[in-house]
Amino acid sequence: MKQESTLSGVKVIEICNVAAGPFCGLLLADMGADVVKIEQPDTGDTLRSWAPITKGYSENFASLNRNKRSVTLNLKNESDKQLARQLMAEAHIVLENNRPGVMDRLGLGYDAIKALNPKLVYCSISAYGQSGPRSQEGGFDLTLQAMSGLMSVTGEVGGAPVKCGVPVCDFTAGLYGAFAIVSALRAAEKEGEGTHVDISMLGATLGIAALQTSQYFGTGTDPEKLGSAHPRNAPYQVFRCKDGYFGMAAGNNSLWQSVCQVIGKPEMAEDARFTSPTLRAGNQDTLREILEEIFANEDANAWLAAFRKAGVPCAPINTYSDVLKDPQVAHMDWVQPLTLPNGVETQTFASPIRFSGRTSTIARRPPALGEHNEEILGRVMPSMEA
């Protein structure tokens, strides 16, 4: 089975901007779905204006919109709206990430389109969900990281609130959306009836915080920020060494014993403060001080080599330029060439999913704004006139 053929024949209409919705659409497109992106004339997806701009084209936009086609429609114009309805009536999936109520006011909401296409899977991604007391509040990744509790466990002890450097709320919502869509699509094929999938960034971010929410439910106390440390395991964090930092995670007693051997302190494995993960976690400040005094004698590469040889999980603190050149990334064929609509050759991180030991190649470059108007809308217009 080829990755790019798993959703072959599935038609998707995407009416989305920036990250959460376009990433969801990208996941479907990478699996072979025919994703047609409806964009506002002149401006298009807001992400088209985000740097880096290479000869007039956004590489941020390119990273989330490969394998898609683009048409431009002004959804406040009745004739363009009718074209959108026609495209949705022929689709298996509609994906949108506007504020709740916008699509209904345009006459393009789930109920209106379901009347034309009963088997349709219609997915709406928003900040807080399609109903409820916060449904009309806008939201961006920053505000959802704050609202969801994510910031309360991110950063150094006693430090100011810090957001994750990756827009985790946006992309997690996109992941949940894609999973829900293909699940609902299977049900629609079996039962002959579609559904409206409601994905919220708040819910998605809480969903991946299972260890933090269960800690609260089980103890009645809030999890706290610990920098890079772990609340229930140690040594399991970033450590300072002679020339900087490295990460090391000895997540069980066997690995802890290996750490003690590597640092030349086998007796530490029997220290009453450190004989179990729970005890080590409870005394991890002391443990970190002891270990960092030893780590200060060697560079990060020396410690990484020693821990790898001993089978202890460890890693350098990579930049993106570091990790994208890592031999494992090269082996997986994840970095692939990408041609922009202006002809410029660049690179992108392709789908990380592999089937049968194979990474899919990119089937279609990202589209110029409205590039496929004639190809797609030209086909729909005659049927409307008829």
Residue, then its C-alpha position, 0 to 999 in steps of 0.5 A: m500500500k502506498q501512502e499517497s493512495t490511501l485516500s485516493g478518490v476522496k474529495v475535500i473542500e478546505i476553507c481554512n486559514v493559517a495553521a490548524g485547518p490547513f495542517c489538517g487538510l495537509l494530512l489528508a492531502d498527503m494521504g492522497a485526498d484531492v484537497v481543493k482550497i477555497e481562498q479569498p480573491d486577492t489575499g488568499d490564506t493569511l499564511r501566504s503573507w508570512a515570512p520567509i517570502t522567497k521571490g514573492y511566495s511564502e515558504n510557511f504557506a508552502s509547508l502546509n499546502r503541498n498536494k492541494r489545489s487552489v481556487t478563489l471565491n468571494l463567499k460574500n458574493e452570491s454567484d461565488k457562494q453558489l459555486a462553493r455550494q456546488l463544490m461542497a455538494e460533490a465532496h466527501i469532506v468539508l473542512e473549515n476553521n472560521r469562527p463558529g456561526v460564520m459558515d451558517r451566516l454564509g449559507l454554507g454551514y453543515d445543515a445547509i450543505k447536508a441537505l445537498n449531500p447527506k453523506l458529507v463529513y463536515c469538520s469545523i475547527s475553532a478555538y473553543g468549539q461550536s457551542g458553549p459559553r466561550s464559542q464566540e471567543g477568538g483564539f490563537d495558539l498563544t491564548l490557547q496555550a495560556m487557557s489550556g494550562l499548558m503554560s502553567v507547566t512550561g518553563e523554569v521553576g519560578g519563571a514567567p509564563v512561557k509558551c512552547g516554541v512550536p504552535v502545539c495547540d494549532f497542530t494538535a487540533g489539526l491532528y485530531g481533526a484528521f483522525a476524526i475525519v477519516s473515522a467519520l468517513r468510514a462510518a459515512e460509507k457504511e451507514g450512508e449518513g455523514t456528520h458534523v465533526d467539532i474540533s476545538m483547540l482547547g479540547a485537543t490541547l487538554g486531550i494531549a495533557a492526559l498525564q497532567t489532568s490525571q495528576y490533578f484528578g488523582t491528587g487535587t493539586d495542580p501540576e507545576k512547571l519543572g523546566s526540563a525535569h519530570p515530576r515522577n522520574a529522575p534523572y530525566q532532564v537536560f543537564r549542564c556539562k563542560d561545554g553546554y547542555f545535553g538531555m538524558a533520560a534514565g526512566n527506570n532502575s536498570l537505566w539508573q544503574s547504567v548511569c551510575q556505571v558511566i559516571g564511575k559512581p556505582e555506589m550511588a545506585e544503592d543510595a537510599r535517596f535514589t533507589s526508585p524513580t519516585l525517590r529520585a524524582g523527590n530528590q532530583d534537585t540534589l541528584r542534578e547537583i551531584l550529576e552536574e558536578i561530574f558532567a562538568n568534567e567532559d563535553a556533551n559529545a563525550w557524555l552522549a557517546a558514553f551514555r549511548k554505549a551504555g544504552v541510556p537514552c540521551a540526545p544533544i540539544n539540537t537546533y533545527s539546522d542540526v536535526l534536519k541534517d541528522p543521518q536518521v532524518a536522511h535515512m527516513d527521506w523526510v527532507q524532500p525537494l519542493t518547487l514553489p509556484n514561482g519556480v524556485e527550488t527549496q526544501t520541505f519536511a515531508s510526511p513523517i508517516r511510512f508504509s511498508g518502509r517507504t516515505s511518500t514523495i510529494a505529488r503536487r507542489p503548493p498552489a499559487l493563489g487561484e491557480h486552479n480556477e479554470e480547471i475546477l470552477g470551469r467544470v462546475m459552471p456549465s453544470m450550474e448553467a444547465 
